[in-house]
Amino acid sequence: MEERSACAQLKRRFEAAGFHIEENQRFDRDGVWFEIDGFDAARQVGYEYLTKEAGDGWDVDGNVIAYLAERHDRGELHVLVVDESDAPDAAALDRAIDAFFGDLKAGGVLPG
């Protein structure tokens, strides 16, 4: 799935869930920085779709992903990171989004 299509799908789904997504924002915290595909700063929720096409591997590496996961586990920041190999088509991406939203609901971030 190409980056543009995936990001459009992500934005539609996140906005339908009530998030106010700003696209292609600079994320810069605690020495971790990259251009995030979509982010709702007020609610601290966003997404990043990793593709070779966009060259995401140079800035969103294992350390960045671990940082985002740690902040998510602490309930401070919630960023869905999806690699194109894990969601190569719209249906697989929807499954990843659904699982993420289920986690947000369980954590009280997204109304159930």
C-alpha positions, 0 to 999 in steps of 0.5 A, spaced: 500 500 500 502 506 498 504 511 503 499 516 501 493 512 500 495 509 507 495 516 510 489 518 507 485 511 510 488 513 517 486 520 517 479 518 515 479 513 521 482 517 526 477 523 524 471 519 524 473 517 531 473 524 533 481 526 533 483 532 530 489 530 525 494 535 523 498 531 518 506 531 517 508 535 523 514 535 527 515 530 533 520 533 537 520 530 545 526 528 549 531 528 544 526 523 539 524 527 533 521 525 526 516 527 522 509 524 524 504 522 519 498 525 523 497 527 530 492 530 534 496 534 539 491 536 544 489 528 545 496 526 544 494 521 539 497 520 532 499 515 527 506 513 523 505 509 517 512 506 515 514 505 508 521 504 504 517 509 499 517 515 504 524 513 507 521 512 514 527 507 516 532 513 517 528 517 522 523 512 525 527 506 527 527 501 533 529 506 538 523 511 536 518 505 536 521 503 543 520 510 546 513 511 543 511 504 546 514 506 553 510 513 553 504 509 550 504 504 556 505 510 561 498 513 558 502 519 556 502 518 548 499 514 543 502 513 536 500 507 532 506 505 528 504 500 522 510 498 518 507 497 510 509 489 511 504 488 517 499 492 513 500 491 506 493 493 504 487 497 506 483 491 510 490 489 514 491 497 515 483 497 518 485 491 522 491 495 525 487 501 526 481 497 530 486 494 534 489 500 536 482 503 537 480 497 542 487 499 546 485 506 546 478 504 549 480 500 554 485 505 557 480 510 557 483 515 551 477 513 546 470 513 549 467 506 548 
